[in-house]
Every structure is written in C-alpha cells, then in structure tokens.
Amino acid sequence: MKTTRQTKQKEIISNNIEKINGFFTAEDLLKKTRTQDKRIGIATIYRFLKELKNKNQIHSYLCNRKTLFSKEKSSHCHYICEKTGKIIHFNINNIDFLKNINLPGSISSFQIEIKGICKDCKSN
C-alpha cells in the first residue's frame, strides 16, 4: 500500500479544511491556503482532496455542475427553477419515502435534484 508523506503544504491545506464549516469548493480552499503559501496550486488541492475522499475523511457532492466538498456526510438537495435556472438548496429531514425501495445497501447520504417553476415565477 502506498503511503503519502506529510508535507508543509498538506499541513496548511488540512488546517484550513478543519476551519471550514459546511460545503466548500477546491477553489475556496485554494484562496484560503494561498494566504499562507503562494506556491500551493489547484492541482495540489485536488490531489489532497482526492486522498481525503478515498479515506472517507471528506465527502463530495455535485452542485450547479461544480464539485462541493464537506467534512460531514449529509444530504444535498436542490430545487431548480426551469424558468430562471435559480437553484434553491433545501433539506430533507425524513427519508421514509425511500424505505419501500429495494436498495442494494444502506443509505449514508443522498443528493436530490428537483426541477419545476418556483413560487416567484408562478406569481409573475
């Protein structure tokens, strides 16, 4: 098994991830780390995030054709207005509607995308 060495750059990236609450992009993380070390590039960020994801230390979700990362395994749900393309994030606290589906395993997180016409557009 290949082991990775702990470098100063990885330490900076890791410390910045620890300070983040909620979702973040690789670009968000790059901005934070560049204040401490201008030599850190986006490729280094992506390699480190991939390493953490493979170890299940972070999780990724698709949002508006971008990959978002999170330290928490949580659901990620969108309502997309078909008229304007506006994306509204929402939470689902109860997934009982999935219990009658024959899933090949257990659920740890999910991502849902619902499309329609939002309230604002319907009232106009």
C-alpha positions in Angstrom: 0.0 0.0 0.0 1.3 3.4 -1.0 1.9 5.8 1.9 1.9 9.5 1.5 4.2 11.8 3.3 3.1 14.7 5.4 4.4 17.9 3.9 4.1 21.5 5.0 1.7 22.2 2.1 -0.6 19.3 3.2 -0.5 20.6 6.8 -1.6 24.0 5.6 -4.4 22.6 3.5 -5.5 20.3 6.3 -5.6 23.1 8.8 -7.7 25.2 6.5 -10.2 22.4 5.9 -10.6 22.0 9.7 -11.7 25.7 9.9 -14.4 25.3 7.3 -18.0 24.6 8.3 -20.3 23.4 5.6 -19.7 22.9 1.9 -16.6 24.3 0.1 -15.0 24.1 -3.4 -11.4 23.3 -4.2 -11.2 27.0 -5.4 -12.4 28.2 -2.0 -9.8 26.1 -0.3 -7.1 27.4 -2.7 -7.9 31.0 -1.8 -7.6 30.2 1.9 -4.3 28.3 1.5 -2.7 30.9 -0.8 -2.7 33.4 2.0 -0.2 31.1 3.8 1.7 29.7 0.9 1.6 31.2 -2.6 3.3 28.1 -4.0 0.2 25.8 -3.4 -1.6 25.2 -6.7 -5.0 23.9 -7.6 -3.6 20.5 -8.7 -2.1 20.1 -5.2 -5.5 20.9 -3.6 -7.3 18.4 -5.9 -4.8 15.7 -5.1 -5.1 16.3 -1.4 -9.0 16.3 -1.6 -9.0 13.1 -3.6 -6.7 11.5 -1.0 -9.1 12.6 1.8 -12.1 11.4 -0.1 -10.6 8.0 -0.7 -10.0 7.7 3.0 -13.7 8.8 3.7 -12.5 11.8 5.6 -14.4 14.2 3.3 -17.4 13.8 1.0 -18.2 15.3 -2.4 -21.4 16.4 -4.0 -22.4 17.9 -7.3 -23.9 21.4 -7.2 -24.5 23.5 -10.3 -22.0 21.4 -12.3 -19.3 22.0 -9.6 -18.0 19.6 -7.1 -18.6 20.6 -3.5 -16.8 19.0 -0.6 -17.8 18.6 3.1 -16.4 17.1 6.2 -19.8 15.8 7.1 -21.7 13.2 5.3 -25.0 14.9 4.7 -27.8 15.1 2.1 -27.6 17.7 -0.6 -30.9 18.8 -2.2 -31.7 21.3 -4.9 -34.8 22.8 -6.3 -34.1 24.2 -9.8 -36.4 26.7 -11.4 -36.9 25.8 -15.0 -37.7 29.3 -16.0 -34.8 31.2 -14.5 -32.3 28.4 -13.6 -32.2 29.6 -10.0 -31.0 26.9 -7.6 -32.5 26.8 -4.1 -30.9 24.5 -1.6 -33.3 22.7 0.8 -33.0 20.0 3.5 -34.9 16.7 3.8 -35.1 15.6 7.4 -37.1 12.4 6.8 -36.3 9.8 4.1 -39.1 7.4 5.0 -40.3 7.7 1.4 -37.2 5.6 0.4 -37.9 2.7 2.8 -40.1 0.8 0.4 -37.5 0.9 -2.4 -35.4 -2.2 -2.8 -31.9 -0.7 -2.4 -28.8 -2.8 -2.8 -27.4 -1.4 0.5 -27.9 1.1 3.3 -28.2 4.9 2.8 -25.5 7.1 4.3 -26.2 10.3 2.3 -28.0 11.3 -0.8 -28.3 14.0 -3.4 -31.6 15.1 -4.9 -32.4 17.5 -7.7 -35.9 18.6 -8.3 -37.0 20.8 -11.2 -40.1 22.9 -11.6 -41.3 26.5 -11.6 -40.5 28.4 -8.4 -43.1 30.4 -6.4 -41.7 33.7 -7.6 -42.1 32.8 -11.3 -45.5 31.3 -10.8 -46.8 34.5 -9.2 -45.5 36.7 -12.1 
